[in-house]
Every structure is written in structure tokens, then in C-alpha cells.
């Protein structure tokens, strides 16, 4: 899941979420129903028919999270700043939903974040200090 959502602009939110399930072999009607559930889990019920251009940055990011949550076959999820465009309350809700979904499936979540509160829910954290990358040692 990319920080900017990386949604297909010609598809609505529901179709963006359901597309990967359809490609995984799920029947279209079932995939779109599951997409509705995934969108509801990130607080976007009723917005499934909107195209990405009709959504705020935070809403687009939550569609991308719903897309990741909507893939029950996914055993590994990589999330780049999944809460960057969200307010604190929505960020906490989304992280809780994301982590619970990944744990329920027994999947692995690798998440990049600058937010210490988001990082605090992880089982393990690693801090990358980019200030020293490429610097000569004295």
C-alpha cells in the first residue's frame, strides 16, 4: 500500500478495492460486496461510488488501506506511511483495523511511519537514521 494510495483514477473506490479480489478469482459481485465491507471498516461507508478525484487525500489513503484489508489471501502487507494524511483519531482507528486484520489472518505487516504512536502498536520497530546514510566515517 503506497502513501499516495496509487488508485486507478477511472475506477470508483469500490472497484479499486474489489479489483485485486477479482484478479484473485473472486466473482465480481462477491468482490464488490467485500469491497463495501472493507470500505466500511475504514470509515468510508457510502463513498464507494466516488472516483479518486472526488475523494480527499485521507479518503484516498483509506481506500488503499481497504484494498489491502480486502485481500484475505494476502499473507504479507507493506504499508508506506498509511496514516500520513489522516487526523489522529482516524489514524488510530485505521491502524487498529489494519493491525487486527493482519493478526487475524496470521499475516505479516511491514510499515514505514514517522508517527511514534503508530509505531507503538507494532510488535517490533526499527529506526532508520537517514542522516548517516552515505556519510563518510571519520
C-alpha positions, 0 to 999 in steps of 0.5 A, spaced: 500 500 500 503 506 497 502 513 501 499 516 495 494 510 495 496 509 487 488 508 485 486 507 478 483 514 477 477 511 472 475 506 477 470 508 483 473 506 490 469 500 490 472 497 484 479 499 486 478 495 492 474 489 489 479 489 483 485 485 486 479 480 489 477 479 482 484 478 479 484 473 485 478 469 482 473 472 486 466 473 482 465 480 481 459 481 485 462 477 491 468 482 490 464 488 490 460 486 496 467 485 500 469 491 497 463 495 501 465 491 507 472 493 507 470 500 505 466 500 511 471 498 516 475 504 514 470 509 515 468 510 508 461 507 508 457 510 502 463 513 498 464 507 494 461 510 488 466 516 488 472 516 483 479 518 486 478 525 484 472 526 488 475 523 494 480 527 499 487 525 500 485 521 507 479 518 503 484 516 498 489 513 503 483 509 506 481 506 500 488 503 499 488 501 506 481 497 504 484 494 498 489 491 502 484 489 508 480 486 502 485 481 500 484 475 505 489 471 501 494 476 502 499 473 507 504 479 507 502 487 507 507 493 506 504 499 508 508 506 506 506 511 511 498 509 511 496 514 516 500 520 513 494 524 511 489 522 516 487 526 523 489 522 529 483 519 531 482 516 524 489 514 524 488 510 530 482 507 528 485 505 521 491 502 524 487 498 529 483 495 523 489 494 519 493 491 525 487 486 527 486 484 520 493 482 519 493 478 526 487 475 524 489 472 518 496 470 521 499 475 516 505 479 516 505 487 516 511 491 514 510 499 515 514 505 514 511 511 519 514 517 522 508 517 527 511 514 534 504 512 536 503 508 530 509 505 531 507 503 538 502 498 536 507 494 532 510 488 535 517 490 533 520 497 530 526 499 527 529 506 526 532 508 520 537 514 521 537 517 514 542 522 516 548 517 516 546 514 510 552 515 505 556 519 510 563 518 510 566 515 517 571 519 520 
